């Protein structure tokens, strides 16, 4: 959802003073005093607003808010001052204060769709879904051509578990903005949740075509490909994500798993190593590295990998069992027996029958 645009703060000077009878001296004096007072107030107001704008340009949002709040006391019926305060509070991440300011703007100008939308967005960020939905609907009543209002309503309805309502909202957003990547992305996510992966793929591909750098959409697309059993497409999509998010350890891990399934051990190993570079304590990646090294006959590196795995997961029976296998191949009998024995102990503690059986079978090999 795009950021709210800064609502310009414009002031309307008070109308001219009505013509007064020149023969009534007292009335003339009072009128002159009132006019001077209003002029002074307007000058002070303009000064506050100008100073506030300069602080906004300098990135001093708190300072600007303080000045706009002073301005609001001088011009209590100006909704745009409150909307400006709301916008700046939102930039600070204080959506509770933003919602308060936007409510004041809406109260003064209830037919303004921009104020209604800003209020809806703020309430949505606060998780006040019912209030947000109401404000989005009111925005749509005032400006049905606003795709972001339909998009926002869809997000709220998705949170509320109303999938059909969310789908309808996203489809409506696409009516007014056929190239809205976010609408396609959210729609695809719902279809995926409903188990309609083939339909989700079609929609998510449209989103990715419009916005090819949206890694969230690509992750959903990869998930959909996986549910369709197309591992090749899933892998290619995840590799796109890895380029966009090189710091996503989970993506590298899944890529490694997919490559391992097709016995591409070299590239699988690289993927697992990338995962560990990002997240050094990732147990599954460390275990997979040990297994690949062992399968390739690289016994000493495998032993090191399994010892590192035991440091990360000291209660992992598989780690000790695999270490025992590697040590046995290295003819380190005493160490292998110790590793298998520890594996048996851990398997027994956790009631892992299959693991217990293979550990006992390994130990029998050393019996005279």
ZITAFEN-V22063 format. One record per residue. RES is the residue in one small letter. D_LAST is the distance of its C-alpha to the last C-alpha in Angstrom with 1 decimal. Layout:
RES;D_LAST
RES;D_LAST
This chain:
x;71.2
x;73.6
x;74.9
x;78.2
x;81.0
x;83.1
x;86.1
x;89.2
x;91.2
x;94.8
x;97.7
x;100.9
x;103.8
x;106.1
x;109.1
x;112.5
x;114.6
x;117.2
x;120.8
x;122.5
x;126.2
x;127.6
x;130.2
x;127.6
x;126.7
x;124.2
x;122.2
x;122.2
x;120.8
x;118.0
x;117.1
x;116.9
x;114.7
x;112.3
x;112.2
x;111.4
x;108.7
x;107.0
x;107.3
x;105.6
x;102.8
x;102.3
x;102.3
x;99.7
x;97.6
x;97.7
x;96.7
x;93.7
x;92.6
x;93.1
x;91.1
x;88.4
x;88.1
x;87.8
x;84.9
x;83.2
x;83.5
x;82.0
x;79.1
x;80.2
x;79.8
x;80.0
x;83.3
x;84.7
x;83.8
x;85.7
x;88.8
x;88.6
x;88.4
x;91.6
x;93.2
x;92.3
x;94.2
x;97.3
x;96.9
x;95.3
x;96.0
x;94.5
x;91.2
x;90.2
x;89.8
x;87.4
x;85.5
x;85.2
x;83.8
x;81.3
x;80.2
x;79.6
x;77.7
x;75.5
x;74.8
x;73.8
x;71.4
x;73.4
x;73.9
x;75.1
x;78.1
x;78.5
x;78.8
x;81.5
x;83.5
x;83.3
x;84.3
x;87.5
x;88.1
x;87.7
x;90.0
x;92.7
x;92.2
x;90.4
x;91.2
x;89.4
x;86.2
x;84.7
x;84.8
x;83.3
x;80.5
x;79.8
x;79.7
x;77.3
x;75.0
x;74.9
x;74.3
x;71.5
x;69.8
x;70.2
x;68.5
x;71.8
x;71.3
x;74.2
x;76.7
x;75.4
x;75.7
x;79.2
x;80.2
x;78.7
x;80.6
x;83.8
x;83.2
x;83.0
x;86.2
x;88.0
x;86.3
x;84.5
x;84.0
x;81.6
x;78.2
x;76.4
x;77.8
x;76.3
x;73.1
x;73.0
x;73.8
x;70.9
x;68.5
x;69.7
x;69.5
x;66.0
x;65.1
x;66.7
x;64.7
x;67.8
x;66.4
x;69.4
x;71.8
x;69.8
x;69.7
x;73.5
x;74.0
x;72.0
x;73.8
x;77.1
x;76.1
x;75.5
x;79.0
x;80.6
x;78.0
x;76.4
x;74.4
x;72.9
x;69.2
x;68.4
x;69.8
x;67.7
x;64.6
x;65.1
x;66.0
x;62.9
x;60.8
x;62.3
x;61.8
x;58.1
x;57.8
x;59.5
x;56.9
x;59.6
x;57.5
x;59.4
x;62.7
x;61.2
x;60.2
x;63.8
x;65.2
x;62.7
x;63.3
x;67.0
x;66.2
x;64.0
x;66.7
x;69.2
x;67.0
x;64.1
x;62.9
x;62.2
x;58.5
x;58.5
x;60.1
x;57.6
x;54.7
x;56.2
x;56.8
x;53.1
x;52.1
x;54.5
x;53.2
x;49.7
x;50.9
x;52.5
x;49.2
x;50.7
x;47.9
x;49.7
x;52.9
x;50.9
x;49.1
x;52.4
x;54.1
x;51.4
x;51.7
x;55.4
x;54.6
x;52.2
x;55.2
x;57.4
x;54.8
x;52.5
x;51.6
x;50.3
x;46.5
x;46.1
x;47.9
x;45.7
x;42.6
x;43.9
x;44.8
x;41.3
x;40.0
x;42.5
x;41.7
x;37.9
x;38.7
x;40.4
x;37.6
x;40.0
x;37.3
x;39.5
x;42.3
x;40.0
x;38.4
x;42.0
x;43.0
x;40.1
x;40.9
x;44.5
x;43.6
x;41.6
x;44.6
x;46.8
x;44.4
x;41.6
x;39.8
x;39.5
x;35.9
x;36.0
x;37.2
x;34.7
x;31.8
x;33.4
x;33.6
x;30.0
x;29.2
x;31.7
x;30.5
x;26.9
x;28.3
x;30.3
x;27.4
x;28.9
x;25.7
x;27.2
x;30.1
x;28.0
x;25.9
x;29.3
x;30.6
x;27.8
x;28.1
x;31.8
x;31.1
x;29.3
x;32.3
x;34.5
x;32.5
x;30.1
x;29.5
x;28.6
x;25.1
x;25.4
x;26.1
x;22.8
x;20.8
x;22.7
x;22.2
x;18.5
x;18.8
x;21.1
x;19.1
x;16.0
x;18.5
x;19.8
x;16.5
x;16.9
x;13.3
x;14.2
x;17.3
x;15.8
x;13.5
x;16.7
x;18.7
x;16.7
x;16.6
x;20.4
x;21.0
x;19.4
x;21.7
x;24.7
x;24.3
x;24.1
x;27.1
x;29.1
x;28.1
x;26.9
x;25.0
x;24.3
x;23.0
x;20.8
x;19.3
x;18.5
x;17.1
x;14.7
x;13.8
x;13.2
x;10.9
x;8.7
x;8.3
x;6.5
x;3.8
x;0.0
